[in-house]
C-alpha cells in the first residue's frame, strides 16, 4: 500500500473528501517553494502535487507555464525537485507526493535511475501528461513495479471506447480533467462533472479526483460534493507568482481545503 492508498483509506473512514494542491517545484525559488510545500499539510492538504518544471508544458495555461519558467530561470532541475521532496520528507513521512509533469526530463535521466531516485526521495505517484496508455511499457508499468502509483488523466473527450484503456493500468486515483483545454482556462461546473465522475466510477474502484477550473472555496466544495475530492493548482500558483507572502498563500489554501472537507 502506497501513501496515496493509505491516505484515501483514512479519508474514507473519516467520511471526508480529498483536497489536493498543486505547486510548481522551485517557484519562485527553491527555498520559498520548500517553505510552501512544507506548509501545505498544515493548511489541510491531503495530497501534494509537485510540478516538475519543463520548457514546453503543452497542457498548462499561462499561470503554470510562467511558474515553470520562473523555476527554470532560477536553476530548478529534476535533481533539485527530488531534493526538495527529500527535504520535505525529513519532517513529514505521511503526506503523499505526486510528481506531475512531462516525460522528457525523466527520459533524459533514464527511467530506471529516475524511479530509484524518486522512490528514495519519497515520491509516491506520477502524473505524466504526455504518455498515453499505448506507452505504458515506457514508464507506467516500471513505475508500478517500483512501488509508485501511476495516475492517469481522463477528460471530457475520453469516450466509452477509450475509457477502459485509460483505466487499465491506472493506480492511486483517477484525475478527471473537468474542462476541455489548458489549466486555468475555464471554471468547472458540478452539473457537468457529476455524470462524468459516475461514468468513470462505473469502470474502476479507484477514487476519482477532479481538477482544472477550481479556484474558490465554494467551487472546491461543490466539485468535492460530486467526486472523491478536488485539485487546485492555478489559483494557488497565481498567488505565488504575485509574490504573496507564504503565510498568505497557505491561508488561501486552507480556505480551499476547508471547502472540500465541508461535504
Secondary structure, DSSP 8 states (H G I E B T S, - for coil): --HHHHHHHHHHHHT--EEEEEEETTSS-HHHHHHHHHHHGGGT-SEEEEE---TT-TT--HHHHHHHHHHHHTT--HHHHHHHHHHHHTT-SSSEEEEEE-HHHHHHH-HHHHHHHHHHHT--EEEETT--GGGTTTTHHHHHHTT-EE-EEEETT--HHHHHHHHTT--SEEEEE-SSSSTTSS---HHHHHHHHHHHHTT-SSEEEEESS--SHHHHHHHHTTSSEEEE-HHHHHHHHTT--HHHHHHHHHHHHHHHHT-
